[in-house]
Amino acid sequence: MNGRALERAALLSYLLALCLYAGSAAFKVDASAAPIHGFEQVVHEGDLVLTGSETLAMDRVNYTQIGDIYIYDNATLRFSSSRLRLGAGAEDLFSISIKGSGSLELLDSLIEAPYWARIYMNDEARAYLNNGTVIDEHRIYGRAYYKSGFDLRGNSTIEAYNSRLGYVKLMENASCEIRDSFIGELFPISTALSAVSRSDIECLRLWFKDAELTISRGLQGHHEILDAKTAFGAVCPTVNLKLFDSNILEPPSIDLTNSSLDLQTDLTAVQTWNGSRVRVTGCHLWLLSSNRGETQIEVVNSTIDHLRCSFFEGNSMYSLKGSRIGDANLESEVGLQVDIEDCSLGYFEVFTFPEREPHA
């Protein structure tokens, strides 16, 4: 056995001994509390890798991991009544990666980090939380923003009960079953059916591609039953999510790719990609952002807190009439036309590269 393998075996043996020593008394972790005094303190420097059918179970442990965590094959990492901290300093950007049929389990436990705690899942990976916490809340211009959470791809799944999650992003064929929990941002882009029940979702984010939308009513509030696929009338093939007895706390956010949107109600954000067309009438948006492609944006009698664009191809046009714009930052390498009429403007900047001049 080489030196690295011996070191890894010694670490696993030590952690197992800690788990056996800690006992089985019930304990609930307060996410706002300081480190749990009286629990075993463990600091590990270097990546932690679990493979094969290994199971590492930690009970009543304060564990600081200065390095990434990899859970592969059929391995399992389980925390019970414990706290996992990813990194020790503000510049530490470590994460957890789960592939194959690996599993992460949080039972009365939390994961935190100085900057972010991100869990990346792929293949048949599984996460199970019961009174688990993976969340951090930052305020940006008065709105909550979550940097910690779960990115799921492949056929990975997450089950969460009585838990607090920063964000959950579902891609490809990933799915979730979440009950009696809080989710900061839920962004489903998956063909697999997911369900959320008896939970609070601060912001639901939906993506539409090649669609023609008219949105005249929001989704904020309580929903006994909501099929997100048809929440705005037009079928959204990138969404397969059902809500039961749940609350959407903020207006939703919309992402558009090669689509058109006639917006007549408040949303949190609209972000466009690859040449979409948006008309905003009598609405309030926290963010209106455009990226790439030939885009047409028309804002009439509305309030936009933050207006952003970044264009590197195609000719784009902004028309702003009778509206209040909090701050705007418009950047383009190509043709950009900005027409402004009877608007109240805060900070407003249009930037083009030296060989081109803005038309405003």
Secondary structure, DSSP 8 states (H G I E B T S, - for coil): --HHHHHHHHHHHHHHHHHHHH--------TTS---TTSEEEEEES-EEE-TT-EEEEESEEEEEES-EEE-TT-EEEEES-EEEE-SSTT---EEEE-TT-EEEEES-EEE-SS--EEEE-TT-EEEEES-EE---EEETTEEE---EEEE-TT-EEEEES-EEEEEEEEET-EEEEES-EEEEEEEEESS-EEEES-EEEEEEEEEES-EEEE-S---EEEEEEEGGGTTSS--TT--EEEEEEEE-S--EEEEES-EEEE-S-EEEEEEESS-EEEEES-EEEEEEEESS--EEEEES-EEEEEEEEESSS-EEEEEES-EEEEEEEEESS-EEEEEES-EEEEEEEEE-TTS--B-
